């Protein structure tokens, strides 16, 4: 774990760099906006939206990294929306009958099979970028879907079989549905205190109670254990170490990362870099060390979806990890503030092009501006 923390520390800007970055922020934001304004000129209109972006380095097959291919992108969007529809249906049923014992099982296996096949064919696909989406009224439905996508992706990285990935998807999808019974608490705009969490800690049991009794026992056990922690600080039973289901440990990391990168009524969202740093710094008190290492390898120190500054001055989106070189992911350039009218997108495998490197992550304000203006992860807000 020290190795990961040292890598993060080395990428921290010193005080002078931080001051310089702060003074340049307005210029960067203005440049980004000028770039957006220039998108209506002839040069931008000459770029086909379905054309493949340019790439540098001799990394993976070019076909693995393609940009704005309308057919593929729409297909993945449809997958996301279909799973979101199932999540909304679950929440609606439970909300309607929450004072009664409700036993049901949404038929999510067909859509999970499509999603699993997508990840098996191409681990770093746009569904990972869509996992940053949110539902404005109530975070729960998007949280269910996003955590499910991250869990399946992580499981695919760990070489799970197709059948196991579908089961893992079910566990992840259902593990938080019991939260619907505590909507009045998690929607509160105040910071939650210890006494607020006492009833919430019952939600894994509520999730299990709501499931169809024919659901596999393994799924039930995994759901029960997702919020347990390595040294016994979790709930509902305070399990430790080896007593916690291995699949639960995997889903727990996806669950926490998703939660950190999305806002709550009482706090702002963290950037992906901030979230992965927080997970690393939790160390083995909360998560098993081997799973933390694998999770960082899967997403990288600059997680997929991060907005970063390159040594060229470009602002780029991280689109894939290089598992053996966690500080050198694959990125897609978005804009160079020094030349905002040049909108050429380029995919660069930083593990193959040693002349380029990431200077650091964008801060929250810069990330916000880039996401609003360019929508590199797709539309952030999704409707149910």
N, C-alpha and C positions, 0 to 999 in steps of 0.2 A: 504493500500500500504506500510505502514511503516513496517508491519510484514514481507513482502517479502524482502524488502531492508535489514532489519536486518539479515535475514537468509543468504543472500548473503554476507554481511559484516563478519558474523561469520565464513564463509567458506573461507575468504581471508587468504592466508598465511602471517604471519608477516615477517618483513624484514629478520630476521635470517633464517626462513624457506625458504624464496624466494632465499636467497644466497645459501643455502644448495641445493635447488632444481636445481639451475643453475649449481652448481659444479657437480651434479650427472647426468646432462642431457646427456653428452657424453656417460657415462656408460650405461644409460638406452637405448640409441639408439643402442649402440654396442650390448647390450644384446638382443634387439629385432632382430637385424640382425643375431646374432648367432642362435636365435630361428628359424628364417626363413631358415637359412642354414641347420638346423637340420631336417627340414621337409622331407628331402629325405632319412632319415635313416629308419631302420626297424620299430621302434616304431611308427613313423608317418604313415607308410604304413599299419600298422595293424589296423588303425582306419578307419572304414567304413564311407565314406562321407555321406551316407544316414542315419547314426545312430543318435538317439536322444541324445542330450547333457545331461550331468548329471545336476541335479538341487538340490538346498538346500532350506530349508524353507518349510512351509506348505501353500503356497499362492495359486494361481490359478491353474486350471487343467494343468497338465504337457503338454497335447496336445496343449495348447495355445502357448507354447514356444518350438519350435522345430528348429533345426539348419541344414542347408545344405541339406534339402530334395529336391533333384534335380527336381522332378516333380512339386512340389508346387512352388519352386523358379522360375523355368522356366515359369510357368503359369503367375506369377506376373510380371516377366520381359516382357513377351509378352504383357500384359496389358499396361505396361508403354510404350513400344515401339509403340503400336497401337495408344495410345493417342498422343505420340510425333509425329507420322506420320500425324495425323490430324492437329496438331499445325503447322507443317512444310508446309502442304498443304495450310492452311490459310495464312501463311506469304508469300508463293510463289505467291498466287493469288493476294494478296494486293500489293506486290512489283511489279508485272507485270502490274497491272492496277492502280497504285497509282495516276496517273494524271487524272483518270476518277472516276466517282461515281460508286463504286462497291458494289452491294448488293448480299449477298450470305449467306448461312448457312450450315456449315459442319454438316454432320449427325453423331454427336458424342453421341447421346443418347444410342445406344447399348453398346458402351464401357463404358460409364458412369454408366450404370446399372450394368455391371459386377464389376466395381470398388466399387460402393456403396454396393453391396451385400457382397463383400469381407470385407469391413469395418464393416458392420452390423454383420457379422459372427465372426469377430475377429478384434477388434479395433486396436490392436497393431500388425499389420502385416508388412511384409517387404516393402510394398509400402511406408511406412513412411521413411524407410532407403533410399529407392531409390529417395526420394525427395531431397537428397543432390547431385544428379547427375547434370552434366552440359554439355552444348554443347559448344565446344571450339571456333568455328568461330563466333557464334552469340548467346549471352546468352538468347535471347528472347524466343525461342521455349521451351527450358528446363524450363525457368521461368514460362511460361504459365502452363506447365504440373505439375511442382512441387507445385505451388501455388494452383492449382486445387486439388491435392491430400491432401495437408494440410488442405484446406478448408473443403473438404468432411470428413476427419478424425475429425476435430474440430466439425463439425456439427453432426456427429455420436455420439461424446462424449456428445453433448448437447441434445441428444435424438430426433433429427429431424426424421421425417418419411422418408421412402424410396423415395417417390415422391418428397418431399422437398429437399432431398439430391441430387437428379438428377438435379433439377432446380438450386440448389446452385452451383453444378458443372458447369452448363452452364454459370452462372453468372461469376464465377471465371475464367473459360476458356476464355471467350470472353472479359474480362474487360480491358486487356492490348493490344489487337491486334492492336489498333490504333497507338501503338508505332512504328510499322513498317514504318510509314511515316516520322519518325525522326531518322532513323537508322544512318545517318551521324553525328548526335549529340551524341547519346548514345554510339556509337563506338569510340568516341574521346578518346584519351589516356590522355587528360588533365582533371583536376578536373573541374567539371561543375560549372559555376557561375550563379548568379541570372538571368542574361540576357539569358543564355542558356536554362533555365527552362521555359521561357515565352512561346515559341512555344510548348514545351512538354506538358504544362498544357492543351493544346487543345486535347490531345490524347483520353480522355474519349469520347468526342464528335465524334471524328473520328471513334472510335470503334463502337459506336451506328450507325453512318451513314453507316458503312460497313455491318451491319447485315440485314438479311432478314426481311422485314417489318412485316412478320407474327409472329416474335418472341414476346413472351408475354411482355406486358407493364412492368410487375414487374421486368423482367430480365433487361430491358432497364434502369429502375430507379436505380436498384442495381449497374449496371455497371457505371452509371453516378456518384454515390456517394462514390465509393470505396476510392478515394483519398481525400475525405473531412475529416476534423479533428475536434475533439470535441469542441475546442474553436475557430473554424473558420479559422484556418491557412491553411486549405487545398484548393483544387481546384476541379472543375472549378468554383463553385459558392460561395465558402466560407461559406457553411452551417455550423450550429452549433447543437450540442446535439441532441435533439429529432427530428430535421428536417432531420437527416441523417438516411437512411434506416438501420434497424438492421442487415440485412444480409450483408450489405456493411461493417459494423463495424467488423463483423466476418472475412470477406475476407481480410480486411485491415491488420489485425494482421498476418494472414498467409502470405500475400504479403510482409510485412516488414520483417518478420522473414526469409523468403526465400531469400529476397534480401541481407540481412545482412550476411547470411551464405554462400553467393557465391561472388566470386571476380567480380570486374568490371575493365574496362580498366585502371581506375585511382586509384584503391585501392585494398587491399587484402581482402579476406573473413575473417569474424570473426568466432570464434568457436561457437558452439551452446550455450554454457554457456555465452559467451560474448554477443551474440545476445539477449538472453532472459533477461539478466541484463539490456541491453540498453532499451529494451521495457518497463521493469518495471520502470526504472528511467525516462522514458518519462511521466509517471504518467497520470493524467487525462487531461493534456493539449492536448494530441494527441488522446488518446483512452478512451473509457468508462471504468471506474474502474471495473465494474462487468465482463466485457469481458476480461480484463487483468487477473483477478484472475482465471477465467475459463480456459483461454489459458495456464496459468502456471500449473494449475491442470492437464490439458490435456497432456502437454509435460513434466512437472516437472521442478524444478530449474536446474537440469542437464538434458536438453531435450533429448528425444529419438534420438539416433545417436551420442550422446556425447561420447568421450573417457575420462575415469576417472581413478584416482588412488584410489585403495581400501586400507583399513587399513591393509590388509594382505600383501601388496606390489604388488598385482596383478594389471595389467592394464586391464581395462574392457570396454565393449561397453554397453551403456544404451539401452535396447531394449523395455522397457515398463515403464509407469508411475504408481505409486500408488497414486491415486488421493487425498486420505485423508492424505498422508504423502509425501509431495512434495520433501523432501530431501532424500527419501528412495525408489528409483525406483527399477525396476528389471534389473539386469545386466547379461551380459555374459562375463566370464573371457576370456582373449586372451593370455596373457603371464605374467609370473612373472620374472622380470629382475634378481632377485636373483637366479632363477633356470630356465634359458631360454630354457633348453632342455626338460622341462616338459611342454607339449603342451595340457594338458587335458582341454577341454572347459567345463565350468560348469555354469549353470544358477542359479542365486541366487536372491531370493526376499528379499531385504534388510529390508523391513518392517516386515518380519517374523523372520529374524535372527539378533537379536539385538547385537550380538557380532561383527558384521561387519558393516562398514560404509564407506562412500566415504570421503577420505581425501581432495580431490579437483579435479578440472578438469585438463586434460592435457593442456599444453600451445600449441601454434600454431605449433611450431617445432615438438614437440612430437606427436601431433595429425597427422601432415603430415606424419611422419615416419611410424606410425601405419597404417594409411590408405593406404599408398603406399605398405607396405610389406604384410599386412594381408587382405586388401580389405574387412573389416567387413561389409561395407555398400553395397558391390557389386562393380562393375566397376564404377569409378567416372565419366569418360568421356563417353558420349553416342553420337552416330553418327546419323545423320538424313538421 
